[in-house]
């Protein structure tokens, strides 16, 4: 296949991956404020889209990690081909679509890295993988970032409830405390998460397009993304974000734990801090893993709540299988495209058919802004022992109050 045509095909596929990344990761920023009623669903995704667009222009450190860190390229490395990048993108896109269909907040970043690693290993050899960079900038952050974000969210939630709790001066009993200020604050913190997401996730597609331009010989090895690449990726992820990703918003907003305004504020603050720090350091962090860890930590930080560990286990399994699953698809596609033009065409047709099939399946059980998260019923994920005890106490009081009337009759 002509190199120019292949490069154009890879760029188009990369931008489609960026689009799937946008709707796959909208929940990272907007699931909790939607669940608490801090912001309306449609307004939330529109705000996230704009801020993703802005964030994509603020940093290119992660793009450099992708384009010159994970896969060895240039004079001191191997000459990766557009066909290999095409195969890696196919693995990433198909895994993104599968997890979106299942409503699992898996990592688009790790799907991308897994697809590239599998494709490079099968198409070139394992020597093409920069294992040191993979360990330092992908594996270790994937392990520690969700844990750190969860711990920070736990501490912030405990502090928020401690600072805003009130007691009756006469009896010393706790009074009902309205924390509406946190709901307002969530608009700011969720916006910050969306901005941070743009600084990290949009960079990965920029890195991929830069990598294919380097592979085609139209850009010098080690150089950063060009402006048109930055702009194209920024708009692609913004459009994807506006598309929603309501299935994953449902999981993040009500599937892990009930989210109250103070919890959401704490979770979003810790998520944004972790993502912005990683973008500055050039770590290709999974924003999904960080956001999930923060939501779980905030749930554990509020007394009387129970995290749905079954759902947490499902998400963890998705994280565990993302790299190898995308890698296997990438490897199989790389083997296919090595056969020539016919192999590329078969891979493209098969991939397109798979995406269309999953989209048609999703139409049978639609999830949208109208039913992604029922704010009033978001507590179905949590059991409140205190509320049950209070209900029993009130029932007992009513029974006592009715006894004299019964005796008079």
C-alpha positions in Angstrom: 0.0 0.0 0.0 1.2 3.5 -0.8 2.9 5.1 2.3 0.9 8.3 2.0 -2.4 6.4 1.9 -1.3 4.2 4.9 -0.3 7.3 6.9 -3.7 8.9 6.2 -5.5 5.7 7.2 -3.5 5.6 10.5 -4.2 9.2 11.3 -7.9 8.8 10.7 -7.9 5.7 12.9 -6.0 7.5 15.6 -8.5 10.4 15.6 -11.3 7.8 15.9 -9.5 6.3 18.9 -9.3 9.8 20.4 -13.1 10.1 19.9 -13.6 6.8 21.7 -11.3 8.0 24.5 -13.4 11.1 24.9 -16.8 9.3 25.4 -15.1 6.5 27.3 -13.6 8.9 29.9 -16.3 11.5 30.3 -17.3 9.8 33.5 -14.0 10.5 35.1 -14.9 14.2 35.5 -18.7 14.3 35.4 -20.1 11.1 36.9 -20.0 12.3 40.5 -21.4 15.9 40.0 -24.2 14.4 37.9 -25.0 11.8 40.6 -25.2 14.5 43.3 -27.2 16.9 41.2 -24.5 19.5 41.2 -24.9 19.9 37.4 -27.4 18.7 34.8 -26.2 15.8 32.6 -26.2 17.6 29.2 -24.5 20.7 30.7 -21.9 18.5 32.4 -20.8 16.8 29.2 -20.8 20.0 27.3 -18.6 21.7 29.9 -16.3 18.6 29.9 -15.9 18.8 26.2 -14.9 22.5 26.2 -12.4 21.9 29.0 -10.9 18.8 27.3 -10.4 20.9 24.2 -8.6 23.7 26.2 -6.5 21.2 28.2 -5.2 19.5 25.1 -3.3 22.7 24.2 -1.6 23.1 27.6 1.0 20.3 27.6 2.8 17.9 25.2 5.0 16.0 27.7 2.8 12.9 27.6 2.8 13.0 23.8 6.6 12.9 23.8 6.4 9.8 26.1 4.2 8.0 23.7 6.0 9.0 20.5 9.5 8.4 21.7 9.4 6.5 25.0 7.4 3.2 24.8 8.5 2.1 21.3 12.2 2.4 20.3 12.4 4.5 17.2 15.0 6.7 15.3 18.6 6.1 14.6 19.3 4.3 17.9 16.2 2.1 17.7 14.0 0.4 15.2 12.1 1.8 12.3 8.5 1.3 13.3 6.1 1.3 10.3 2.6 2.8 9.9 1.3 -0.7 9.5 2.4 -1.6 13.0 0.8 1.6 14.4 -2.4 0.7 12.5 -2.4 -2.7 14.2 -1.9 -1.2 17.6 -4.8 1.2 17.2 -7.1 -1.6 16.2 -6.4 -3.4 19.4 -7.0 -0.2 21.5 -10.2 0.7 19.7 -11.8 -2.7 19.9 -11.0 -3.0 23.7 -12.4 0.5 24.3 -15.6 -0.5 22.5 -16.0 -3.8 24.4 -15.5 -2.2 27.8 -17.8 0.7 26.9 -20.6 -1.7 25.9 -20.2 -3.5 29.3 -20.1 -0.1 31.2 -16.6 -0.8 32.6 -14.4 2.2 33.2 -11.2 0.6 31.8 -8.1 2.5 30.8 -8.0 3.9 27.3 -4.4 4.6 27.9 -3.5 1.1 28.7 -5.5 -0.2 25.8 -3.4 2.0 23.5 -0.1 0.9 25.0 -1.2 -2.7 25.0 -2.2 -2.6 21.4 1.1 -0.9 20.4 3.2 -3.3 22.4 1.5 -6.4 21.0 1.7 -5.1 17.4 5.4 -4.1 17.8 6.3 -7.4 19.4 4.5 -9.5 16.7 5.5 -7.3 13.8 9.1 -6.5 14.7 10.2 -8.3 17.9 10.3 -7.8 21.6 13.5 -5.8 21.3 11.4 -2.9 19.9 9.8 -2.3 23.3 11.5 0.1 25.7 10.9 -1.9 28.9 12.5 0.6 31.2 10.3 3.4 30.0 7.2 1.1 30.0 7.9 0.2 33.7 8.7 3.8 34.9 6.0 5.7 33.0 3.2 3.2 32.6 3.3 0.2 34.9 4.4 1.8 38.2 2.0 4.8 37.8 -0.8 2.3 37.1 -0.2 0.6 40.4 0.4 3.5 42.7 -1.7 6.3 41.2 -5.1 4.8 42.0 -3.9 3.9 45.5 -2.6 7.3 46.2 -5.7 9.0 44.8 -7.9 6.8 46.9 -6.0 7.5 50.1 -6.1 11.2 49.5 -9.8 11.1 48.7 -10.4 9.1 51.9 -8.6 11.6 54.0 -10.2 14.6 52.3 -13.7 13.1 52.8 -13.1 12.4 56.5 -11.8 15.9 57.0 -14.7 17.5 55.1 -17.3 15.7 57.2 -15.4 16.4 60.4 -15.1 20.1 59.7 -18.8 20.5 58.7 -20.4 18.3 61.4 -22.6 20.1 64.0 -23.7 19.0 67.5 -26.6 20.2 69.7 -25.1 22.3 72.5 -27.6 20.9 75.1 -27.7 17.2 74.3 -24.4 16.8 72.4 -26.2 14.8 69.7 -25.3 15.3 66.0 -27.5 17.6 64.0 -28.4 17.2 60.4 -25.9 19.2 58.4 -26.6 20.5 54.9 -23.5 20.5 52.8 -24.8 22.4 49.7 -21.6 24.3 49.5 -19.8 21.2 48.4 -22.3 20.7 45.6 -21.4 24.1 44.3 -17.7 23.4 44.7 -18.1 20.2 42.6 -18.7 22.3 39.5 -15.2 23.8 40.0 -13.5 20.5 40.9 -15.1 18.5 38.1 -14.2 21.2 35.6 -10.6 20.9 36.8 -10.7 17.1 36.3 -12.0 17.7 32.7 -9.2 20.2 32.1 -6.6 17.8 33.5 -8.0 15.0 31.4 -7.3 17.0 28.3 -3.7 17.7 29.3 -3.1 13.9 29.7 -5.3 11.7 27.5 -5.4 13.9 24.4 -1.6 13.8 24.4 -1.6 10.1 23.7 -3.2 10.4 20.3 -0.9 13.3 19.5 2.0 11.0 20.3 0.6 8.2 18.1 0.2 10.6 15.1 3.6 12.0 15.7 5.0 8.5 15.8 3.5 7.6 12.4 4.8 10.8 10.9 8.3 9.9 12.2 7.9 6.4 10.8 6.9 7.8 7.4 10.0 10.0 7.4 8.0 13.3 7.4 9.1 14.4 10.8 12.4 14.2 12.7 12.8 11.5 15.5 12.5 13.0 19.0 10.5 16.0 17.9 7.2 16.9 19.5 3.7 17.1 17.9 3.0 19.7 15.3 0.3 22.3 15.9 -2.2 20.8 13.4 -1.8 17.4 15.2 -2.5 19.1 18.6 -5.6 20.9 17.2 -7.0 17.8 15.5 -6.6 15.6 18.6 -8.1 18.3 20.8 -11.2 18.6 18.7 -11.6 14.8 18.4 -11.5 14.1 22.1 -13.8 17.1 22.8 -16.4 15.8 20.3 -16.1 12.3 21.9 -16.6 13.8 25.3 -19.7 15.6 24.3 -21.1 12.3 22.9 -21.4 11.2 26.5 -20.4 7.7 27.4 -23.4 7.3 29.6 -22.9 3.6 30.3 -19.7 4.3 32.2 -21.1 7.4 33.8 -23.8 5.1 35.3 -21.1 2.8 36.8 -19.0 5.6 38.2 -21.9 7.7 39.4 -23.9 5.0 41.2 -22.2 1.6 40.7 -19.3 1.9 43.1 -20.8 3.8 46.1 -23.3 6.5 46.8 -21.8 9.8 46.1 -22.7 12.8 48.2 -21.5 16.4 47.5 -18.7 16.3 50.1 -17.5 13.0 48.7 -17.7 14.1 45.1 -15.7 17.3 46.0 -13.0 15.2 47.7 -12.8 12.6 44.9 -12.6 15.2 42.1 -9.9 17.2 43.9 -7.7 14.2 44.4 -8.2 13.0 40.8 -7.4 16.4 39.3 -4.2 16.8 41.5 -2.9 13.4 40.4 -3.6 13.9 36.7 -2.1 17.3 36.6 1.0 16.2 38.4 1.4 13.2 36.0 1.0 15.4 32.9 3.7 17.7 34.2 6.1 14.8 34.7 5.2 13.2 31.4 3.6 10.1 32.9 1.0 8.5 30.6 -1.4 8.0 33.5 -4.8 6.2 33.3 -7.3 8.9 34.3 -9.9 6.2 34.6 -8.0 4.3 37.2 -7.3 7.5 39.2 -10.9 8.6 39.1 -12.1 5.1 40.2 -9.7 5.0 43.0 -10.8 8.4 44.2 -14.5 7.5 44.1 -13.8 4.3 46.1 -11.6 6.2 48.6 -14.3 8.8 49.1 -16.9 6.1 49.7 -14.8 4.5 52.4 -14.2 7.9 54.0 -17.9 8.5 54.7 -19.2 6.7 57.8 -22.2 4.5 57.3 -21.5 3.6 53.6 -20.6 0.4 52.0 -18.6 0.2 48.8 -19.8 -2.3 46.3 -16.7 -4.5 46.2 -18.2 -6.8 43.6 -18.3 -3.9 41.1 -14.8 -2.9 42.2 -13.6 -6.4 41.4 -15.1 -6.3 38.0 -13.4 -3.0 37.2 -10.1 -4.3 38.6 -10.3 -7.4 36.3 -10.9 -5.0 33.4 -7.8 -3.1 34.4 -5.8 -6.3 34.7 -6.8 -7.6 31.2 -6.6 -4.3 29.3 -2.9 -4.4 28.4 -2.8 -8.1 27.4 -6.2 -8.2 25.7 -5.4 -5.1 23.5 -2.0 -6.5 23.0 -3.3 -9.8 21.6 -5.6 -8.0 19.2 -2.8 -5.7 18.2 -0.5 -8.7 17.6 -3.0 -10.6 15.5 -3.7 -7.5 13.4 0.1 -7.0 13.0 0.5 -10.5 11.7 -2.4 -10.0 9.3 -1.1 -6.6 7.9 2.3 -8.1 7.3 0.8 -10.1 4.5 0.4 -6.9 2.5 -2.5 -4.7 1.1 -5.0 -7.6 1.4 -4.2 -8.1 5.0 -4.7 -4.3 5.8 -8.0 -4.3 4.0 -9.2 -7.4 5.8 -8.2 -5.9 9.2 -9.9 -2.6 8.4 -13.1 -4.3 7.3 -13.2 -6.7 10.2 -12.5 -3.9 12.7 -15.2 -1.7 11.3 -17.7 -4.5 11.3 -16.9 -5.3 15.0 -17.4 -1.6 16.0 -20.7 -1.4 14.1 -21.9 -4.7 15.7 -21.2 -3.4 19.2 -22.9 -0.1 18.4 -26.0 -2.0 17.2 -26.0 -4.2 20.3 -25.9 -1.0 22.5 -29.0 0.3 20.8 -31.0 -2.6 22.3 -30.5 -1.2 25.8 -30.0 2.5 25.4 -28.4 4.5 28.2 -28.5 8.3 27.9 -28.6 11.5 29.9 -32.2 10.6 30.9 -31.4 7.3 32.7 -27.6 7.2 33.2 -27.8 8.2 36.9 -31.0 8.6 38.9 -29.9 11.2 41.4 -32.7 10.2 43.9 -31.8 6.5 43.6 -28.0 6.8 43.5 -27.9 5.3 47.0 -28.8 1.8 45.7 -25.1 1.0 45.8 -24.8 1.6 49.5 -26.4 0.2 52.6 -27.0 2.7 55.4 -27.2 0.9 58.7 -27.8 4.2 60.6 -30.8 5.1 58.4 -32.3 1.7 59.0 -31.9 2.0 62.7 -33.4 5.5 62.7 -36.4 4.2 60.8 -36.9 1.4 63.3 -36.7 3.9 66.2 -39.3 6.2 64.6 -41.6 3.2 64.1 -41.3 2.3 67.8 -42.1 5.8 68.9 -45.2 5.8 66.8 -46.3 2.5 68.3 -45.9 3.9 71.8 -47.8 7.0 70.9 -50.7 4.9 69.7 -50.9 2.6 72.7 -52.9 5.0 75.0 -55.5 5.5 72.3 -56.0 1.8 71.9 -56.4 1.3 75.6 -59.1 4.0 75.8 -61.1 2.2 73.1 
